[in-house]
Amino acid sequence: LIQICNSFGYLDLYGEDTDILPKGYQKVYTSPAYGMDNKFQIYKKGSIGVINFRGSTAKQSSWLENLYASMIPVKDKISINGKEFNYQVGEKEESHVHAGYTLAMYFFKDDLLDQIRKMNQEGIYDFYITGHSQGGALAQIVRAYLAYLPANELSKSNVFKVYAFANPMVGNASFAKEYSKKFCDSEMSFIVHNPSDFVTKL
């Protein structure tokens, strides 16, 4: 999955990513840039799907997403250009999450859900969600968002497992405990990082 995470970097540096992608994984979709310059890719290998979120880019909007770190409730609504985004990523009143990453989901969520449904039509229900740095933060908050979607949004047969690399924190201590209990204790979400990396402490 870290090879897949490097796809975006290879595309920026070399214009192609075939040298870094692991054998057997086929890229089937790359999203347009949404909102604050977020993109995701969809891969498949047999009955496995992969959702890969791009990390921060050089664009100002991408860094504003990182820096917009106000804590907002895990269940609420955001009004954007007259439209309401009702979201839930946790349950406890004391749990709060990063406003920038939560807002980012609004812009790409419809496309992402459509792509998951398309994979379901091919018989793919097992997904890895991954990303590096900002992409890893999005992988975690999207995992939580998917868990609280209304029952009619996605098939109950979908199974999502997260491998996030070197990401900044996405919520407060209460949210972290909730997320860990729901996803990490069951070994369905992992963070891989260097303890000396200051980004993971932000």
N, C-alpha and C positions, 0 to 999 in steps of 0.2 A: 504493500500500500504506500510506503514512502516513495517507491519508484513512481507510482501513479501520481502522487502529490507533486513530483518534480516535473510533470508534463508541462505545466504552465511556464515554469522557468526555462525549460528547454525550448519551448515555442518562442519565448521572448528572445532568447540568446541566439538560437540557431535556425528558427523558422520551422523546425520539425522536432518531433519527440520520439521517433521510432526507436532510437538507440537506448532510451531509458525505460520504456514501457515493458513490463514483464510479459513473458511469452504466454499466449493463450487468451490474453485480455483484449477485447475488441472495443474501441471507443465508438459508441453509437450516437452520442449527442453532446454538443457543446452549446451551452446557453449563450444568448447575447449578454452584454454587460447590463446589469440591473442596478437601479438606485444609486448606491454609493460605490459603484464600480465592482460589484460582485458578479462572479461567474461560477458556474458549476459544470461538471462533465458527468456523463453517464457511461459506464462500461459494463460489459457482460462477459462471463466465462462460464459456459455450460448453464447451470441453473442458478448461478450467482450473479448479482448485480452490484455495482459499486457507484456510489455518489461521491464525487470529489469536489470540494470547495476550494476556490482560489484564495490565496493569502493576500496580504496587503499589496497594493500597487503604488506607483509613484504619484498617482493622482491625489489632489487635495481632498476630494470627497472620501477616498478610501481611508485617509488618516483621520478625517473628521469622524468617521464611523468608529474608529478605535478610541478617539479622545472623548466622544460623547458618552462618558462612562457614568452618568447619573444612574442611580439605582431606581428601578420602577417595579411595581408589584408583579408577581408571577401570573396574575390573572386580572386582565383589565382590557381596555380598548384604547386605541390610538386613532386620532382623527388626522387624516392625511388628505389634503386638497378636497375636503368635503366628504371623503369616504372614511368609513370606520373599519378599523382592523381589530377584530375581537381575537384575543390570543390567550392561551393558557400554557404555561411551561412548568407549573408546580401547583401546590395546594396550600401551603402554610401562609398565613397572613404576614408572618415575619420574614418570609423569603422574598428576596428582590433580585432582579437581574439587570444586566448591562443594557442601557437604553439603545445604544448604537447598534448592537447585534440583534436586538429584538426588532428594531425598526427595519433593519436590513432584510429580515425575513418577509416583510410585507411585499417588497418589490418582486421577489422571485418565487414566492410560495405557490402561486397558481401554476406556473410552469413546472415547478418541481413535482407537484402532486400529479400533474398530467403525465409527466415522464415515468413516474412510478406506476401509474395505471397502465401505461403502454407496455412496460416491462411485465406487469401482471398478465396482460393479454398473451404474452409469449411464454407464460408459465413460470416466470421468475418472481419469487416472493422472498428470497433470502438476500439481504442487502448489507454490504459494508458501507458505512458513512465515514469519510475521512477528510482530512485537510491539514494544512500546515499553517501555524501562526494564526492569523485572523481566520483562515479557513478551518483550523481546528476548533476555534471558538464557535464558528457557525455550525460545525458538525455536532457539537454538544447541544447547543440551544435548539437546533432543528430536531435532534433526537427527542428532546423533551417536548417540543411542540407536536411532533407526530404522535406521541403517547396520549395526548389529551384532545386530539381531533374528534369531532362528532363521529359516531359509529358509521354513518353513511358516506363519509369522505373517502375512506380507503378500506380495502379488504382486511379483515381480521387475520388473514393468513400471512400477512407481511411480518417478517422478522428483521429487525435492524440491529446491527452491532457496530459500535463506534471505535475507531482508532484515531485519536487526535494527537497531532504532533506539535509540541512546543508552542502551545497556545496561551494567550493571556487568560486570566480568570473571567468567567462569564456571569458570576453572581456573588452574593454575599455568603457568609458562613452557613446560614440556614438553608439557602438554596443548595449549596454544595453538599450538605448532609442529606437533603432530600434526594438530590440527583444520585449520590453515591448509593443510598439505600435502594433506590428503584432500579438503577442500571449497573453500577459498578460491583455491588455485592453479588450480583448474579452473573458476573463476568461478561456483561454485554456492553461495557464501555471501558475503554482504557485510554490513559494519557501517557504518551512517551515523551520524555523531556530530559534535558541536561540540567541537573540541580543548580548549576552555576549560571544558567541562562536567566538574565534579569527579566526578560519579557514574560516569563511564566509567573512572575511575582507581581505583575501589574494588574 
